[in-house]
């Protein structure tokens, strides 16, 4: 048996050196970024570690799901020292993390998979298909626009407040599940991008009204990793990227982009993120759908025993009911937790990011 432990935030100092070593051995991040992560973001995380050779981190995010705010965990930093791989260590830390989140009543969790096939046996399903863009495009040198571009660190407090309101309103219009974009979110994002030679750029019109923002890092080429903006300022964003002097860009999410008229190399849509239902009852209470829907399910979950059994679930606008039941005479549809996730998780529109 593996000695797998859950390390809470207040206990992190006792394993910091070990986790730092595991990270540097398993990932190719720069020292600047790794130092940022362990000196800042990791302090609020929960670490699951096994025998000092394998780990993962649970990073908490306040998230809006169908208008309700709740905390969910993003799984990051999943790794095992090379010489100890294929011995079951990752299996141990993943199952421990999943059961821990169940004990906390979390509705679901998500991660960015290195390979979808790794996580499917654990009940994960693809939730966030995106078409990434990578390649050289003709970036306009100037658009003649009167928009003002301001780096995040140069924003006044009132402008930061306007930026958060703008982001929240735009995301609420389009998505059923998105991370709360408050001041803390943007500040943490800015600090992370500084560790990656990047920044957050906000755009304002002549009347002082926020028109959008984009977040980029810069390694081999500028990578736009989050962007929310009005459609008519896309060229202004591209003009800024042109002024960076790079011949190519990479756009990791394209929800607000219209690249149909560009010389482009768009990848086929693939799942940027995968998710898994954790506490079935809590998750069902987050669902909001049009009309009245009633399900009698017999669920099988190979990891979380509390999800196993017969469930009566009713969902609708302003109406949610989810209880285990023993009632006979009903036609129970048998499904695995992954199959249920494919139906329910796959039915939402997401704007999530794997910030660490």
Buried (B, 14 or more C-beta within 10 A) or exposed (E): EBEBBBBEEEEBEEBBEBBBEBBEEBEEBEEEBBEBBBEBBBEEBBBBBBBBBBBBBBBBBBBBBBEEEBEBBBBBBBBBBEEBBEBBBBBBBBBBBBBBBBEBEBBBBBBBBEEEEBBBEBBBBBBBEBBBBBBBBEBBEEBEBEBEBBEBEEBEEEBBBBBBEBBBEBBBEEBBBBBBBBEEBBBBBBBBBBBBBBBBBBBBBEEEEBBBBBBBBBEEBBBBBBBBBBEEBBBBBBBBBBEEEBEBBBBBBBBBBEBEEBEBEBEEEEBBBBBBBBBBBBBBBBBBBEEEEEBBBBBBBBBBEBBBBBBBBBBBEEEBEBEBBEEEEEEBEEBEBBBBBBEBBBEBEBBBBBBB
